[in-house]
Amino acid sequence: MRRSASVLAALVALTALSGCGGNGKNDTGDSGQAPGPAALKAAKGPVTVTLWHGLGDTNAVALQKLVDRFNAQHRGKIEIKAVYQGQYPDVLAKYTAAIRDKSTPSLLLSYDISTGFLHDAGQTVPAQDLAEANPGTLSLDDIRPAARNYYSAQGKLMAVPFNTSMPMLYVNDDLLKKAGLPATTPLNTLDQVVAAAKTVHRKVPKAGGLVQPFDTWWIEQLTAAAGVPYCGPDNGRKGSTASSVKLTSPQQRKAIGAVSDLYTSGAGLDTGEDGSNAVTAFQQGKVAMMFNSSGAAGKVKEGADFPYRALPYPLSGPAATSGPVVGGAALWVNGPGHSAAEQAASWQVAAFLASPASQEEFSRATGYAPINKKVDALPGQRKTLAARPDLKAVIDQFNKTPATTATAGCLTGAMPTVRTDVLGPIQSAFAGKTPLDTALKNAESAANRDIDRYREQAGQ
């Protein structure tokens, strides 16, 4: 999940040009109110919805199938044109240029890390306003709280989650058994996972205890699972967006230090930043446990020839306030430059893609977790979860994760560069080259410079 610093440079340049923040209005002709069904009825002829996305391979095929179904159901009224714009950072860079050129798409599927910028840019119509203006299309209460929490600011849902993931703990039961650890060994807390990893490393020759991608996303996960905000104030969720990053709180120091100690002691296996490398090591039986995305579940299943489990991401903080942060992407309806009919049609598309039937189909094809709670009651989903305990673990974690300030994640438009600049110092500490306390202070300082620069140029 490395994010290019050049992406943020483009964002900062754009926000400086556009004045950032926007005025929250669009061209619906009603002082910025979200358009309702009447706007579509008044349209003269079919309405085209251009959907930009960054999904490739299997994910793109699954999306296109849904697009084709929607188009068939709305023939002569609404037509979606889904356009692949490259990987997620490419999509965001092209979108920033499109704002400048006043050529934004009707609907944008953009990744989690872009949430802060899209909130600041003022180019989109809040999903909550559109849902209220179009009753019967999508009940926001049906969206899983953890996903809704991530894409909300000041208590209002900004975008509709579409493809979502969460961090998970994958466990090789054979290696635990060889280390004398029964399958009943508790792995609910970070301390328990660390203890098990050390035992495996000590008792099983050449076996690692734990592997995780060397990605800053995991530092954010350790922070949320400790029950503390990554950014201040309030992770940028309650008033203005975040104005600082915190990496040196006692809770963070303890959690990050526990994992860092595994790596400096040799019990942690370093496979680099690419999550697929960690999966390969796990499949090959080189390591007993793995932190990885729920999106890796399908790949793990394909290559693991030993009994394994997928478990919730372990906590180091109170269960009532701690938990993982969602990843993935969400659908944003654009306002300025788009007619009321186009905005209303875009909402119809977003509501369709978030519906139980669409989410069940997309989840089955891709491995992403369905964001609509009603999927859980569908016969097909029940059958799938009965046969796939790993996928059931993902859904259970989604449903049990509390919607708190910590689990909402950090909301700032500077997040792409924050992640990039935090990574180097953390990697140095995990490699034993820099004392952890020094690395955390360096990472915190770099991240705060990034936020200060963003806020200054964005006029915040």
Buried (B, 14 or more C-beta within 10 A) or exposed (E): BBBBEEBBBBBBBBBBEBEBBBEEBBBBEBEBBBBBBEBBEEBEEEBEBBBBBBBEEEBBEBBBBBBEBBBEEBEEBBBBBBEBBBEBBBBBBBBBBBBBEEEBBBBBBBBBBBBBBBBBBBBBBBBBBBBEBBEEBBBBEBBBBBBBBBBBBBEEBBBBBBBBBBBBBBBBBBBBBBBEBEEEBEBEBBBBBBBBBBBBBEEBEEBBBBBBBBBBBBBBBBBBBBBBBBBBBBBBBEEBBBBBBBBBBEBBBBBBBBBBBBBBBEBBBBBEBBBEBBBBBBBEBBBBBBBBBBBBBBBBBEEBEEEBBBBBBBBBBEEEBBBBBBBBBBBBBBBBBBBBBBBBBBBBBBBBBBBBBBBBBBBBBBBBBBBBBBBBEBEEBEEBBEEBEBBBBBBBBBEEBBBBBBBBBBBBBBBBBBBBBBBBBBBBBBBEEBEBEEBBBBBBBBBBBBBEBBBEBBEB
